[in-house]
Amino acid sequence: MGRTSDAREKIISAAQSLIELRGYSALGVAEICKTAGVPKGSFYYFFESKEALALAVLDEHWAGQRREWTRVLHGDADPLARLRQLFEETEASQRAGQQSCGTVSGCLFGNLTLELSNQTEAIRLRLQEIFDAQVDMVESVVAEARERGDVTVADTREAARSVVAQLEGQVLFAKLYNNTSRLSALWANCLALLGVRTPQEAAAEV
């Protein structure tokens, strides 16, 4: 068995890479362990099932993504600039992934939502929690932007949900077409969703 200090992380890392490339359902425990470089017994030492591993992969991926979203969305820039940075970093990450493996991997959360949300209740509920947390983080920025008069939305919660859905949807299209240029519309679409006036529109009202 691999050392307990690293075998579990190796399994999680291998599983995430394989899920991003091929999805969850087609994977077997033996392949995951072979990719991780650990004996099959190590898997069952740490995880009682493949579903338990999938939950651990989700938690690990969200912990990393949440750190990045917190860094960006809690930064010192104006709220709309922070949202734009989030989109730009998302696009850059997808481009880097495509350059690394030849295909756009998309969003792990979105991919597993499509594949598993109607098959396993535990994973469906965990994905709900993750997306709700994303909406919470975006809503705090949208609310700040509304207080400044930068956006005109009436319901910050629904606006934040629309922003997250738009981000998720564009990443899905980038994966479907294997084309990261599908992400170029992210910011313009976000501005429209939030009712942000262009400089030309503002000038026309003066």
Summary of the structure (lengths in Angstrom):
residues: 206
radius of gyration: 19.4
end to end distance: 71.7
largest distance: 71.7
contacts: 614
relative contact order: 0.11
helix: 76%
strand: 0%
